[in-house]
Amino acid sequence: MPTAEAALNSDLASTSPAPETPGAPRKKMPLLLKVYGILLIAASVISIPLMILLVVGMVFGMQEIMKEVDLNTYVIMGVFVGINAIGCVVELVFGINLLRNKRRFARQVCETLIILGVGSLICELMLVGTSDISFAYYVVRFAILIACMVYLDPSLAEERALQRKLRDMETRERAEDGTLGRDETGKGFIELDFFNLFWIFVVCCVLGLVIETVYHFVVVDPGHYQDRTGMLYGPFSPIYGFGAVLMTVALNRFHKAPLIVIFLVSAVIGGAFEYLVSWFLQFAFGIVAWDYTGTFLSIDGRTNGMFMCMWGVLGCVWIKLCLPRMLKLVNVIPWNWRYGLTTVCAALMLVNGFMTLAALDCWYQREDGQQPENALEQFCADHYDNQFMADHFQSMSINPNDTTRTN
């Protein structure tokens, strides 16, 4: 008797289209996407010359601009303009590919636009804070790009449905065997999908906070507890969560590599990430969360040799010991609940992240002598005043003069 999986595979073989050949008809692009492509092309044709003029103006007017802003602000402004200029060109390419029905390449361009959008948002945060940013624009933009990326998948709908059924069967079997989340191709240790990476982020946010709190209690200031949390709600330290995600992505295919290789890669990634986070917090919000000035191999006080070595050790422990056990822990979640539960938890974490940034920005504005101007700023002033923020983020100090903001 053939198994259900074999029968489903037979269905896949019989219903899947033959490999694409030159001149073979392709599924037409929907009219809505073609209209969207035309709008992108029109907007890009108008925006590209303006962006070129803006870049030229920044180059030739550098001395005048530098009289009003410092070098760091000017550099971030340049990066912001550069990202948006590249984005205009990429949007033009995207629109053309939508009109030409180049689905596979258009999907790859979508991913590039999302990355550029994230970079633009980060730069804008560092220049003007959260109050002057249109988050609705970014939400709509990302939603459209993600929807396009999902729709433009080159697989046909019928094949996709059959593959989904097969994937559900395989997921059930792997969940029962305790191997769910492993990379079945053997190229890496785990599958680098959203589910795995999200729970790596969450687990390491908590583990990192515990490690840092214990380290401070035992080594830095023996017997004195300090709240080392990095988010407004919950026991999370996002620098460790993002650091673990970066190391997992970088080391996934090197999980069998010698420890010295894992150590060195983890040390470099961890040190660079720690430096960039310190740089972002100071220039965006005037916040100093750590300062290693005067310590061994200190790099601008943002990271040093000792903590880079600690990142290296943590990377080895994470890849060799913790990651396999974390997969077993995550597999405790029933397989038919995992995606729904992950979606809800991810939405809550996004709200947590947004409110944390908003509270930090309002803290900065109050320290800068600014009064609340909208409902969100008033809410933060009422519920997360300066004393609350200082008590909650005990490792942080804030100085508005250290930012690169233009307002």
TADAPE-V789531 format. One record per backbone hydrogen bond with DSSP energy under -1.0 kcal/mol. NH is the residue of the N-H (numbers start at 1). CO is the residue of the C=O. If there is no record, write none. Layout:
BEGIN
NH&CO + NH&CO
END
This chain:
BEGIN
7&3 + 8&4 + 9&5 + 10&6 + 11&7 + 12&8 + 13&9 + 14&10 + 15&11 + 16&12 + 24&21 + 34&30 + 35&31 + 36&32 + 37&33 + 38&34 + 39&35 + 40&36 + 41&37 + 42&38 + 43&39 + 44&40 + 45&41 + 46&42 + 47&43 + 48&44 + 51&47 + 52&48 + 53&49 + 54&50 + 55&51 + 56&52 + 57&53 + 58&54 + 59&55 + 60&56 + 61&57 + 65&61 + 66&62 + 68&65 + 69&65 + 74&70 + 75&71 + 76&72 + 77&73 + 78&74 + 79&75 + 80&76 + 81&77 + 82&78 + 83&79 + 84&80 + 85&81 + 86&82 + 87&83 + 88&84 + 89&85 + 90&86 + 91&87 + 92&88 + 93&89 + 94&90 + 95&91 + 96&92 + 97&93 + 98&94 + 99&95 + 100&96 + 102&97 + 103&101 + 106&102 + 107&103 + 108&104 + 109&105 + 110&106 + 111&107 + 112&108 + 113&109 + 114&110 + 115&111 + 116&112 + 117&113 + 118&114 + 119&115 + 120&116 + 121&117 + 122&118 + 123&119 + 124&120 + 125&121 + 126&122 + 127&123 + 128&124 + 129&125 + 133&130 + 135&133 + 138&134 + 139&135 + 140&136 + 141&137 + 142&138 + 143&139 + 144&140 + 145&141 + 146&142 + 147&143 + 148&144 + 149&145 + 150&146 + 151&147 + 152&148 + 153&150 + 160&156 + 161&157 + 162&158 + 163&159 + 164&160 + 165&161 + 166&162 + 167&163 + 168&164 + 169&165 + 170&166 + 171&167 + 172&168 + 173&169 + 174&170 + 175&171 + 176&172 + 177&173 + 179&174 + 182&179 + 183&189 + 186&183 + 189&252 + 191&181 + 193&191 + 197&193 + 198&194 + 199&195 + 200&196 + 201&197 + 202&198 + 203&199 + 204&200 + 205&201 + 206&202 + 207&203 + 208&204 + 209&205 + 210&206 + 211&207 + 212&208 + 213&209 + 214&210 + 215&211 + 216&212 + 217&213 + 218&214 + 219&215 + 220&215 + 221&216 + 223&217 + 224&221 + 230&236 + 236&234 + 240&237 + 241&237 + 242&238 + 243&239 + 244&240 + 245&241 + 246&242 + 247&243 + 248&244 + 249&245 + 250&246 + 251&247 + 252&248 + 254&251 + 257&254 + 262&258 + 263&259 + 264&260 + 265&261 + 266&262 + 267&263 + 268&264 + 269&265 + 270&266 + 271&267 + 272&268 + 273&269 + 274&270 + 275&271 + 276&272 + 277&273 + 278&274 + 279&275 + 280&276 + 281&277 + 282&278 + 283&279 + 284&280 + 285&281 + 286&282 + 287&281 + 288&397 + 292&301 + 295&292 + 298&295 + 299&303 + 302&299 + 305&296 + 308&304 + 309&305 + 310&306 + 311&307 + 312&308 + 313&309 + 314&310 + 315&311 + 316&312 + 317&313 + 318&314 + 319&315 + 320&316 + 321&317 + 322&317 + 323&318 + 326&322 + 327&323 + 328&324 + 329&325 + 330&326 + 331&327 + 332&329 + 333&330 + 337&334 + 338&334 + 341&337 + 342&338 + 343&339 + 344&340 + 345&341 + 346&342 + 347&343 + 348&344 + 349&345 + 350&346 + 351&347 + 352&348 + 353&349 + 354&350 + 355&351 + 356&352 + 357&353 + 358&354 + 359&355 + 360&356 + 361&357 + 362&358 + 363&359 + 364&360 + 365&361 + 366&362 + 367&363 + 368&364 + 369&366 + 370&365 + 378&374 + 379&375 + 380&376 + 381&377 + 382&378 + 383&379 + 384&380 + 389&385 + 390&386 + 391&387 + 392&388 + 393&389 + 396&393 + 397&288 + 399&286 + 402&399 + 403&400 + 404&283 + 406&127
END
